[in-house]
């Protein structure tokens, strides 16, 4: 059962910054540092002047940050150092290559990439003349003893770069994912297509193959933290690169064989399941062989199977569905983690560089940087960390993919939109940070509003990532306790605000959470339940001009004690009640007035004496041509 939070309690801590010692009689002013990237490239992770908090509220759309409400712990943000990416970086001379690596992995001089997802063998992005695994033998032969196992291919370029990445960022997390088992294990006798042979000896051999990979990489100085057993197990399309269809029963058998072996050989390495799209791609359903189940609930079945006990959680890709599908899985299996592990920027053949940058920046900002993290993802991982100006090299697969870095034909290295969307997270949100509550009004489907996500770092600092979905500049406020700052972002811009550990000096407030609150309204308007669903991107709206007597009534399910009520009209500009009365009841029949007043902006906060009630009613007592909207109704104690 989903717990719905009435918004965000306000208990953040901020270090008070000043140019020098403040006079004893003057309160030092908390400040947030600000970095901005704009779609026109005028600003690229550009640090602007800091912004100061002040006491009091704002009439603007207000992002309310609540450090007291915590969600998932973050592992990191990054991409994949594929065989292609490694070959591109090795085209640079040593000094230029190290500069590129620093720009990626150094937390101070670069963006501090903190998570890499590495192909186990070949993927479509390989610079080698032919695809490979770590145990290839001539056609018709087998190698159950794995005598031919070798990671020699990776020792030339991939492993040296991984070791350098770990030097630059010792907190780097590394995940391994195979695109195909060795051909001799498959029904197709090829790295392309086919299934694993349904044979216990094959499942055992493949499990041992994966363990040998983990052990070999550890000996090479690159320990593996996470492992999946098959990239995109429902992808049956032969794109000229390695792939394997692996239905749930087969993946479960591999994991059941792998789990005990891995626990003994490398206890640090955790197994993730699925590693495919938010929803089963229509193309994967269409290519399901006759008589086979398309398994559109694949991750649910896998977690429910005996293999589920070996899984730390589930990995997702971006090519079908939307991030909300991850929250659905979290609700079904709250004890299992969720990782987002692949999405590539792409473009049309005739798109200009300006169009590519703008489109990639804005889509990745709303869908990945904010969308996945607000839906329980512990990581945000793009695809190639570097490509050349042709989008390669690649051997089959995507011909229009983009990377974080691009090696241009003249030998220069440029930073693509994904460098900045990942950078706005990785540089400021440290491994081990915890996502905290913040009100957000935009949607991954684009509604032109302000959206955001907030984190509390291990050192106590707070990082707030904000995206303006609108093409026009938008102003908003950020509230932490009784402190607020106002800001304006250009159209489509992505920003990160960071304030250090400290105290605003306001008393702690506790957010009241309730199970399954319900609401009714007069007029019914649009979706009264949206006002009490704990999601400020949804709203109840009157659907008519404001008139006295309109009301929204919430049933909390059980009586609650509270001291403050927030009536948040969100980013629906002007849709706040011009005058209002707040009433409470324990039985829904007998009401008492708690407060009344006038509205001046998007967020109205009402302090009341300590009150116990099951029902709340907000009644409009004013008149306006605007509709009346409530995106979020929140209670605090």
C-alpha positions as CSV (number, residue, x, y, z in Angstrom):
1,X,0.0,0.0,0.0
2,X,1.4,3.3,-1.0
3,X,2.0,5.9,1.8
4,X,1.0,9.3,0.7
5,X,2.9,12.2,2.1
6,X,1.2,15.5,2.7
7,X,4.2,17.3,1.1
8,X,7.6,18.1,2.5
9,X,8.3,18.9,6.2
10,X,11.0,21.6,6.5
11,X,14.0,20.7,8.6
12,X,17.0,21.3,6.4
13,X,20.4,22.3,7.6
14,X,22.6,25.0,6.0
15,X,26.0,26.3,6.9
16,X,25.8,30.1,7.2
17,X,28.2,31.7,4.7
18,X,29.7,35.1,5.0
19,X,32.6,37.2,3.7
20,X,33.9,37.6,7.2
21,X,32.9,37.5,10.9
22,X,29.4,38.9,11.3
23,X,28.6,41.4,14.0
24,X,27.1,39.7,17.0
25,X,23.8,41.5,16.5
26,X,23.4,40.5,12.9
27,X,22.2,37.1,11.7
28,X,24.5,35.5,9.1
29,X,22.7,34.8,5.8
30,X,22.6,31.2,4.5
31,X,23.6,31.0,0.8
32,X,23.4,28.4,-1.9
33,X,25.9,28.1,-4.7
34,X,24.4,27.8,-8.2
35,X,25.5,26.0,-11.4
36,X,23.5,26.3,-14.7
37,X,23.5,24.8,-18.1
38,X,21.3,26.3,-20.9
39,X,20.1,24.6,-24.1
40,X,21.8,27.3,-26.3
41,X,25.2,26.4,-24.7
42,X,25.6,30.0,-23.4
43,X,26.2,28.4,-19.9
44,X,27.6,24.9,-19.5
45,X,27.8,23.9,-15.8
46,X,28.6,27.6,-15.3
47,X,28.8,28.7,-11.7
48,X,26.7,31.8,-11.1
49,X,26.8,34.2,-8.1
50,X,25.4,32.5,-5.0
51,X,21.9,33.2,-3.9
52,X,20.9,34.1,-0.3
53,X,18.1,32.7,1.7
54,X,15.9,35.1,3.6
55,X,13.3,34.5,6.3
56,X,9.7,34.3,5.2
57,X,7.9,32.9,2.2
58,X,7.3,33.8,-1.4
59,X,4.3,34.3,-3.7
60,X,6.1,32.3,-6.4
61,X,5.8,28.7,-7.2
62,X,7.7,27.2,-4.3
63,X,9.9,24.1,-4.1
64,X,9.6,22.9,-0.5
65,X,12.6,20.8,0.5
66,X,12.2,18.4,3.4
67,X,15.4,16.7,4.6
68,X,13.3,14.8,7.2
69,X,11.7,12.6,4.6
70,X,14.1,10.2,3.0
71,X,14.0,7.8,0.1
72,X,16.7,5.7,-1.7
73,X,20.4,5.9,-1.1
74,X,22.3,6.8,-4.3
75,X,25.2,4.7,-5.7
76,X,26.3,7.0,-8.5
77,X,25.9,8.5,-11.9
78,X,27.8,7.9,-15.2
79,X,28.0,5.9,-18.4
80,X,29.8,3.0,-20.0
81,X,33.4,2.9,-21.0
82,X,32.8,0.6,-23.9
83,X,35.4,-0.9,-26.2
84,X,34.5,1.9,-28.7
85,X,34.9,4.6,-26.0
86,X,38.2,3.2,-25.0
87,X,39.4,3.2,-28.6
88,X,38.3,6.8,-29.0
89,X,40.2,7.9,-25.9
90,X,43.3,6.0,-27.1
91,X,43.4,8.1,-30.3
92,X,44.4,11.0,-28.1
93,X,47.9,11.6,-27.0
94,X,48.6,10.7,-23.4
95,X,48.2,14.3,-22.1
96,X,45.0,14.9,-23.9
97,X,43.6,11.5,-22.9
98,X,44.4,12.2,-19.2
99,X,42.7,15.6,-19.5
100,X,39.6,13.9,-20.9
101,X,39.6,11.4,-18.1
102,X,40.0,14.1,-15.5
103,X,37.1,16.0,-17.1
104,X,35.0,12.9,-16.6
105,X,36.1,11.3,-13.3
106,X,37.8,13.9,-11.2
107,X,35.2,15.3,-8.7
108,X,36.9,18.7,-8.5
109,X,38.4,19.3,-11.9
110,X,35.7,17.4,-13.8
111,X,32.2,16.1,-13.1
112,X,33.1,13.2,-10.9
113,X,31.5,10.3,-12.8
114,X,30.8,7.8,-10.0
115,X,29.3,4.7,-11.8
116,X,30.3,2.7,-14.8
117,X,28.3,-0.1,-16.5
118,X,30.8,-2.3,-18.4
119,X,30.1,-4.8,-21.1
120,X,31.3,-8.3,-20.3
121,X,32.8,-9.0,-23.7
122,X,31.5,-7.4,-26.9
123,X,28.5,-5.1,-27.4
124,X,27.4,-3.2,-30.5
125,X,29.9,-0.5,-29.5
126,X,33.2,-2.3,-30.2
127,X,36.1,-1.2,-32.2
128,X,37.4,-4.7,-32.7
129,X,37.0,-6.3,-36.2
130,X,34.8,-9.0,-34.8
131,X,32.6,-9.6,-31.8
132,X,34.1,-11.6,-28.9
133,X,33.5,-13.0,-25.4
134,X,36.1,-14.2,-22.9
135,X,35.8,-17.8,-23.9
136,X,35.6,-18.2,-27.7
137,X,36.4,-21.5,-29.2
138,X,36.1,-22.8,-32.8
139,X,32.7,-23.7,-34.0
140,X,31.6,-27.1,-32.9
141,X,33.8,-27.2,-29.8
142,X,32.9,-26.6,-26.2
143,X,34.9,-25.5,-23.1
144,X,33.0,-26.5,-20.0
145,X,36.3,-26.4,-18.0
146,X,36.7,-22.7,-19.2
147,X,40.4,-23.4,-20.0
148,X,40.3,-20.8,-22.8
149,X,38.9,-18.1,-20.6
150,X,40.9,-14.8,-20.9
151,X,40.3,-11.1,-20.5
152,X,43.4,-10.3,-22.6
153,X,41.3,-8.2,-25.0
154,X,40.5,-5.7,-22.2
155,X,44.1,-5.4,-21.0
156,X,45.2,-3.3,-23.9
157,X,42.8,-0.3,-23.4
158,X,39.7,-0.9,-21.3
159,X,41.4,-2.0,-18.0
160,X,44.1,0.7,-18.0
161,X,41.3,3.3,-18.4
162,X,39.2,1.7,-15.6
163,X,42.2,1.7,-13.3
164,X,42.8,5.4,-14.1
165,X,39.1,6.2,-13.5
166,X,39.3,4.5,-10.0
167,X,42.4,6.6,-9.2
168,X,40.6,9.8,-10.1
169,X,37.5,8.8,-8.2
170,X,38.1,6.2,-5.6
171,X,34.3,6.0,-4.9
172,X,33.7,4.7,-8.4
173,X,31.1,1.9,-8.6
174,X,31.5,-0.6,-11.5
175,X,28.8,-2.9,-12.9
176,X,29.3,-5.7,-15.4
177,X,26.7,-6.8,-18.0
178,X,27.1,-9.4,-20.8
179,X,25.5,-8.9,-24.2
180,X,26.0,-12.7,-24.9
181,X,27.3,-15.8,-23.4
182,X,30.0,-17.6,-25.4
183,X,28.5,-19.0,-28.6
184,X,29.1,-22.6,-27.6
185,X,26.6,-22.2,-24.8
186,X,23.8,-21.0,-27.1
187,X,21.2,-22.6,-29.4
188,X,22.3,-20.4,-32.3
189,X,26.0,-21.3,-31.9
190,X,26.6,-17.6,-32.5
191,X,26.9,-14.5,-30.4
192,X,24.0,-13.1,-32.3
193,X,20.5,-14.3,-31.5
194,X,19.4,-17.6,-29.9
195,X,18.9,-18.7,-26.3
196,X,21.0,-20.4,-23.8
197,X,20.9,-24.2,-24.2
198,X,18.4,-25.5,-21.7
199,X,20.9,-27.8,-19.9
200,X,22.0,-27.7,-16.2
201,X,25.6,-28.1,-17.3
202,X,25.3,-24.9,-19.5
203,X,23.7,-22.9,-16.6
204,X,26.5,-24.0,-14.3
205,X,29.2,-23.2,-17.0
206,X,27.7,-19.8,-17.6
207,X,27.6,-19.0,-13.9
208,X,31.2,-20.0,-13.5
209,X,32.1,-17.9,-16.6
210,X,30.7,-14.9,-14.9
211,X,32.5,-15.6,-11.6
212,X,35.8,-15.9,-13.5
213,X,35.1,-12.5,-15.1
214,X,34.6,-11.0,-11.6
215,X,37.7,-12.6,-10.3
216,X,39.9,-11.7,-13.3
217,X,38.8,-8.1,-13.1
218,X,39.4,-7.9,-9.4
219,X,43.0,-9.3,-10.0
220,X,43.4,-6.6,-12.6
221,X,42.6,-3.9,-10.1
222,X,38.9,-3.3,-11.1
223,X,36.6,-4.9,-8.5
224,X,33.0,-5.4,-9.8
225,X,30.2,-4.2,-7.5
226,X,27.2,-5.3,-9.5
227,X,26.5,-7.9,-12.1
228,X,23.6,-8.7,-14.4
229,X,23.4,-11.9,-16.4
230,X,22.1,-10.6,-19.7
231,X,21.7,-7.2,-21.3
232,X,18.1,-6.7,-22.6
233,X,16.9,-10.3,-22.3
234,X,13.7,-9.6,-24.3
235,X,15.5,-8.0,-27.3
236,X,15.3,-10.6,-30.0
237,X,16.1,-8.2,-32.9
238,X,19.3,-9.1,-34.8
239,X,21.0,-5.8,-35.1
240,X,24.3,-7.3,-36.2
241,X,25.7,-7.3,-32.6
242,X,25.6,-9.8,-29.7
243,X,22.3,-10.5,-28.0
244,X,20.5,-13.4,-26.4
245,X,16.8,-14.0,-25.6
246,X,16.6,-15.1,-22.0
247,X,13.1,-15.8,-20.8
248,X,12.5,-15.5,-17.0
249,X,12.9,-19.3,-16.3
250,X,16.3,-19.3,-18.0
251,X,17.5,-16.1,-16.3
252,X,16.3,-17.5,-13.0
253,X,18.2,-20.7,-13.5
254,X,21.4,-18.8,-14.2
255,X,21.0,-16.6,-11.1
256,X,20.3,-19.6,-8.9
257,X,23.5,-21.2,-10.1
258,X,25.4,-17.9,-9.9
259,X,24.3,-16.7,-6.5
260,X,26.0,-19.3,-4.3
261,X,29.2,-19.2,-6.4
262,X,29.4,-15.4,-6.3
263,X,28.7,-15.2,-2.6
264,X,31.8,-17.4,-1.9
265,X,34.1,-15.9,-4.6
266,X,33.2,-12.2,-4.4
267,X,30.7,-11.3,-1.6
268,X,30.9,-7.6,-2.5
269,X,29.4,-8.3,-6.0
270,X,25.6,-8.1,-6.0
271,X,23.3,-9.4,-8.7
272,X,20.7,-7.3,-10.4
273,X,17.9,-8.7,-12.5
274,X,16.2,-7.9,-15.9
275,X,18.4,-4.9,-17.2
276,X,15.9,-3.9,-19.8
277,X,13.2,-1.3,-20.5
278,X,10.7,0.2,-18.2
279,X,8.0,-1.7,-20.1
280,X,8.4,-4.5,-22.6
281,X,9.0,-2.8,-26.0
282,X,6.2,-3.4,-28.6
283,X,8.9,-4.8,-30.9
284,X,9.9,-7.4,-28.3
285,X,6.3,-8.4,-28.0
286,X,5.9,-8.7,-31.8
287,X,9.0,-10.9,-32.1
288,X,8.0,-13.3,-29.4
289,X,8.0,-16.8,-31.0
290,X,4.6,-18.4,-31.4
291,X,3.5,-20.2,-28.3
292,X,5.9,-18.3,-26.1
293,X,4.8,-15.9,-23.4
294,X,6.0,-12.3,-24.1
295,X,6.5,-11.9,-20.3
296,X,5.4,-8.3,-20.1
297,X,5.8,-8.5,-16.3
298,X,9.3,-9.9,-16.5
299,X,10.9,-8.1,-13.5
300,X,7.9,-9.1,-11.3
301,X,8.2,-12.7,-12.3
302,X,11.9,-12.8,-11.7
303,X,11.7,-11.3,-8.2
304,X,8.9,-13.7,-7.4
305,X,10.9,-16.7,-8.5
306,X,13.3,-18.7,-6.3
307,X,16.1,-16.6,-7.9
308,X,14.6,-13.5,-6.2
309,X,16.5,-14.2,-3.0
310,X,19.8,-13.7,-4.8
311,X,18.9,-10.4,-6.3
312,X,19.7,-7.0,-4.8
313,X,17.2,-5.5,-7.2
314,X,16.3,-4.6,-10.8
315,X,18.0,-2.7,-13.5
316,X,16.1,-0.6,-16.1
317,X,16.6,1.0,-19.5
318,X,14.8,4.0,-21.1
319,X,13.7,2.8,-24.5
320,X,10.1,1.9,-23.7
321,X,7.7,3.0,-21.0
322,X,8.5,5.8,-18.5
323,X,10.2,6.1,-15.0
324,X,6.9,5.7,-13.2
325,X,7.1,2.0,-14.0
326,X,10.0,1.8,-11.5
327,X,7.8,3.1,-8.7
328,X,5.2,0.4,-9.4
329,X,7.9,-2.2,-9.0
330,X,9.1,-0.5,-5.8
331,X,5.6,-0.6,-4.4
332,X,5.4,-4.3,-5.1
333,X,8.9,-5.1,-3.8
334,X,9.9,-2.3,-1.5
335,X,12.8,-4.4,0.0
336,X,14.6,-4.6,-3.4
337,X,16.6,-1.8,-5.0
338,X,16.2,-0.2,-8.4
339,X,19.0,0.9,-10.6
340,X,18.7,2.8,-13.9
341,X,21.5,1.5,-16.1
342,X,21.2,2.6,-19.8
343,X,20.0,5.4,-22.0
344,X,21.7,6.8,-25.1
345,X,21.2,10.2,-26.6
346,X,20.3,9.9,-30.3
347,X,19.4,12.2,-33.2
348,X,17.8,12.3,-36.6
349,X,20.1,12.2,-39.7
350,X,19.4,15.9,-40.5
351,X,19.4,17.3,-37.0
352,X,21.8,20.2,-36.5
353,X,24.3,20.2,-33.6
354,X,22.2,22.9,-31.9
355,X,19.0,20.8,-32.2
356,X,20.8,17.7,-30.9
357,X,22.2,19.5,-27.9
358,X,18.9,21.2,-27.0
359,X,16.7,18.1,-27.5
360,X,19.1,15.8,-25.6
361,X,19.6,18.2,-22.7
362,X,15.9,18.8,-22.1
363,X,14.8,15.2,-22.5
364,X,17.5,13.8,-20.3
365,X,17.0,16.5,-17.7
366,X,13.4,15.8,-17.2
367,X,13.3,12.1,-17.8
368,X,16.6,10.8,-16.4
369,X,18.2,13.4,-14.0
370,X,14.9,14.1,-12.3
371,X,12.5,11.5,-13.6
372,X,14.4,8.3,-12.7
373,X,15.7,9.6,-9.3
374,X,12.2,10.6,-8.2
375,X,11.1,7.1,-9.0
376,X,13.6,5.2,-6.8
377,X,16.6,4.8,-9.1
378,X,19.9,4.5,-7.1
379,X,21.9,5.3,-10.3
380,X,21.6,7.2,-13.6
381,X,23.7,5.6,-16.3
382,X,24.0,6.8,-19.9
383,X,25.4,4.6,-22.6
384,X,28.8,5.5,-24.3
385,X,31.1,7.8,-22.3
386,X,32.9,8.8,-25.5
387,X,32.4,8.4,-29.2
388,X,33.9,10.0,-32.4
389,X,32.1,12.5,-34.6
390,X,30.6,9.7,-36.7
391,X,28.8,8.2,-33.6
392,X,31.2,5.3,-33.6
393,X,33.1,3.2,-33.9
394,X,30.4,0.5,-33.7
395,X,29.9,-3.0,-35.1
396,X,26.2,-3.2,-35.8
397,X,23.6,-1.5,-33.7
398,X,23.0,2.2,-33.2
399,X,24.4,4.6,-35.8
400,X,23.0,7.8,-34.3
401,X,24.0,7.4,-30.7
402,X,25.8,10.2,-28.8
403,X,28.2,10.1,-25.9
404,X,29.3,12.3,-23.0
405,X,32.4,13.3,-25.0
406,X,32.9,13.5,-28.7
407,X,36.3,13.3,-30.5
408,X,36.0,15.6,-33.4
409,X,37.6,15.1,-36.8
410,X,40.2,17.9,-36.0
411,X,41.3,16.1,-32.8
412,X,39.5,18.3,-30.4
413,X,37.2,16.9,-27.7
414,X,33.8,18.4,-27.1
415,X,31.3,17.9,-24.3
416,X,27.8,16.8,-25.3
417,X,24.5,17.3,-23.5
418,X,24.8,14.1,-21.6
419,X,28.1,15.3,-20.1
420,X,26.1,18.1,-18.5
421,X,22.9,16.1,-17.5
422,X,25.1,13.6,-15.7
423,X,27.4,16.3,-14.4
424,X,24.6,18.2,-12.7
425,X,24.2,15.0,-10.6
426,X,27.6,13.4,-10.3
427,X,29.5,16.5,-9.4
428,X,27.3,17.5,-6.6
429,X,25.5,14.3,-5.4
430,X,28.0,12.0,-3.7
431,X,27.9,8.3,-3.5
432,X,25.9,7.5,-0.4
433,X,23.7,10.5,-0.7
434,X,20.0,10.0,0.2
435,X,17.2,11.4,-1.9
436,X,15.0,13.7,0.3
437,X,11.6,15.0,-0.3
438,X,10.9,18.1,-2.4
439,X,7.8,19.3,-4.2
440,X,8.1,19.0,-8.0
441,X,5.6,20.2,-10.5
442,X,6.8,19.1,-13.9
443,X,6.3,15.7,-15.5
444,X,8.5,13.5,-17.7
445,X,5.8,13.8,-20.4
446,X,6.5,17.6,-20.5
447,X,4.0,20.0,-19.0
448,X,6.1,23.1,-19.2
449,X,6.5,23.5,-15.4
450,X,9.3,23.5,-12.9
451,X,10.6,20.1,-11.7
452,X,13.3,19.1,-9.3
453,X,14.9,16.4,-7.1
454,X,16.8,16.9,-3.8
455,X,19.5,15.0,-2.0
456,X,21.3,15.0,1.4
457,X,25.0,14.2,0.9
458,X,27.0,12.2,3.5
459,X,28.7,15.4,4.6
460,X,25.3,17.0,5.4
461,X,25.2,19.3,2.4
462,X,22.1,19.5,0.3
463,X,22.0,19.4,-3.5
464,X,18.8,20.4,-5.3
465,X,18.6,19.8,-9.1
466,X,16.0,21.9,-10.9
467,X,14.9,21.8,-14.5
468,X,12.7,24.5,-16.2
469,X,10.7,22.5,-18.7
470,X,9.3,25.6,-20.3
471,X,10.8,27.2,-23.3
472,X,10.4,30.6,-21.6
473,X,12.2,31.8,-18.4
474,X,10.4,30.8,-15.2
475,X,10.7,32.2,-11.7
476,X,10.3,30.1,-8.6
477,X,11.2,29.9,-4.9
478,X,13.0,27.3,-2.8
479,X,11.9,27.0,0.8
480,X,13.7,25.2,3.6
481,X,12.1,25.7,7.0
482,X,11.3,29.4,7.4
483,X,14.0,30.4,4.9
484,X,13.4,31.0,1.2
485,X,15.2,32.2,-1.9
486,X,13.8,33.2,-5.3
487,X,15.3,32.5,-8.6
488,X,14.7,32.6,-12.4
489,X,16.0,30.0,-14.8
490,X,16.1,30.4,-18.6
491,X,13.9,28.3,-20.8
492,X,14.9,24.7,-20.8
493,X,17.8,25.2,-18.3
494,X,19.1,22.7,-15.8
495,X,20.5,24.0,-12.5
496,X,22.0,22.6,-9.4
497,X,21.8,24.5,-6.1
498,X,24.1,23.4,-3.2
499,X,24.1,24.6,0.4
500,X,26.4,23.2,3.1
501,X,25.6,21.6,6.4
502,X,24.4,23.9,9.1
503,X,21.2,25.2,10.6
504,X,18.6,27.7,9.6
505,X,17.6,28.2,13.2
506,X,14.0,27.2,12.7
507,X,12.3,24.6,14.8
508,X,12.0,21.1,13.3
509,X,8.7,20.2,11.8
510,X,7.5,16.7,11.1
511,X,5.7,15.8,8.0
512,X,2.5,13.8,8.7
513,X,2.1,10.8,6.4
514,X,-1.2,9.0,5.9
515,X,-2.4,5.9,4.2
516,X,-4.8,6.4,1.3
517,X,-6.2,9.8,2.0
518,X,-9.3,10.7,0.0
519,X,-10.8,13.9,-1.1
520,X,-14.1,15.4,-2.4
521,X,-14.7,18.8,-3.9
522,X,-17.4,21.2,-5.0
523,X,-17.4,21.7,-7.8
524,X,-15.9,18.3,-8.4
525,X,-13.8,19.8,-11.2
526,X,-10.7,17.8,-12.1
527,X,-9.6,14.9,-9.9
528,X,-10.0,15.9,-6.2
529,X,-7.8,12.9,-5.2
530,X,-4.8,14.6,-6.9
531,X,-4.8,17.2,-4.0
532,X,-3.9,14.5,-1.5
533,X,-1.7,12.1,-3.4
534,X,1.6,13.5,-2.3
535,X,2.5,14.5,-5.9
536,X,2.6,18.2,-6.7
537,X,2.7,17.5,-10.4
538,X,-0.9,16.4,-10.2
539,X,-3.7,18.8,-9.2
540,X,-7.3,19.2,-8.4
541,X,-8.8,22.2,-10.2
542,X,-12.3,23.7,-9.9
543,X,-12.7,23.9,-13.6
544,X,-14.5,27.2,-13.2
545,X,-13.8,30.7,-12.1
546,X,-13.4,31.2,-8.3
547,X,-16.6,31.9,-6.4
548,X,-17.4,31.9,-2.7
549,X,-18.5,28.5,-1.3
550,X,-16.2,26.3,-3.5
551,X,-14.4,23.8,-1.3
552,X,-12.0,20.9,-1.2
553,X,-12.5,18.4,1.6
554,X,-9.9,15.8,2.7
555,X,-10.5,12.6,4.7
556,X,-7.3,11.6,6.4
557,X,-8.6,8.1,7.2
558,X,-7.8,8.5,10.9
559,X,-7.6,11.5,13.2
560,X,-4.2,13.3,13.1
561,X,-2.5,15.9,15.3
562,X,-1.1,18.9,13.4
563,X,0.2,22.4,13.8
564,X,0.5,23.7,10.3
565,X,-1.3,23.2,6.9
566,X,0.2,24.0,3.5
567,X,-2.2,24.7,0.7
568,X,0.0,24.5,-2.4
569,X,-1.4,25.6,-5.8
570,X,1.9,24.4,-7.4
571,X,3.0,25.8,-10.7
572,X,-0.5,26.6,-12.0
573,X,0.1,30.3,-12.0
574,X,-2.6,32.5,-10.5
575,X,-4.8,29.5,-9.5
576,X,-4.6,30.2,-5.7
577,X,-7.7,31.1,-3.6
578,X,-8.0,34.9,-3.3
579,X,-9.6,34.3,0.1
580,X,-10.1,31.1,2.1
581,X,-11.3,29.5,5.3
582,X,-9.7,26.4,6.8
583,X,-12.1,24.1,8.9
584,X,-11.6,20.8,10.7
585,X,-13.8,18.0,11.9
586,X,-13.4,14.7,13.7
587,X,-16.6,13.2,12.4
588,X,-17.3,15.0,9.0
589,X,-20.5,16.5,10.4
590,X,-19.5,19.0,13.1
591,X,-16.9,21.6,11.9
592,X,-14.9,24.3,13.5
593,X,-13.0,27.1,11.8
594,X,-9.2,27.0,12.4
595,X,-8.2,30.0,10.4
596,X,-9.1,32.3,7.6
597,X,-7.2,34.7,5.4
598,X,-6.3,36.0,2.0
599,X,-4.1,34.3,-0.6
600,X,-1.3,36.2,-2.2
601,X,0.6,33.5,-4.1
602,X,1.0,29.9,-5.1
603,X,1.8,28.6,-1.6
604,X,-0.3,29.4,1.5
605,X,0.9,28.1,4.8
606,X,-1.4,28.3,7.8
607,X,-0.2,27.9,11.4
608,X,-2.8,26.7,13.8
609,X,-3.0,25.7,17.5
610,X,-2.2,22.0,18.0
611,X,-5.3,20.4,16.5
612,X,-6.7,16.9,16.2
613,X,-9.0,16.1,13.2
614,X,-9.8,13.5,10.6
615,X,-11.3,15.9,8.1
616,X,-10.1,19.1,6.7
617,X,-12.0,21.5,4.5
618,X,-10.5,24.5,2.6
619,X,-13.3,26.8,1.4
620,X,-12.8,29.5,-1.1
621,X,-14.4,32.8,0.1
622,X,-13.1,35.1,-2.7
623,X,-13.8,35.8,-6.4
624,X,-11.5,35.6,-9.4
625,X,-11.6,34.8,-13.0
626,X,-8.9,32.2,-12.4
627,X,-9.7,28.6,-11.7
628,X,-8.8,27.4,-8.2
629,X,-6.2,24.6,-8.1
630,X,-4.7,22.6,-5.2
631,X,-1.7,20.5,-6.2
632,X,-0.8,19.4,-2.7
633,X,-2.4,19.7,0.7
634,X,0.2,19.0,3.5
635,X,0.1,18.7,7.2
636,X,2.9,19.2,9.7
637,X,3.3,18.7,13.4
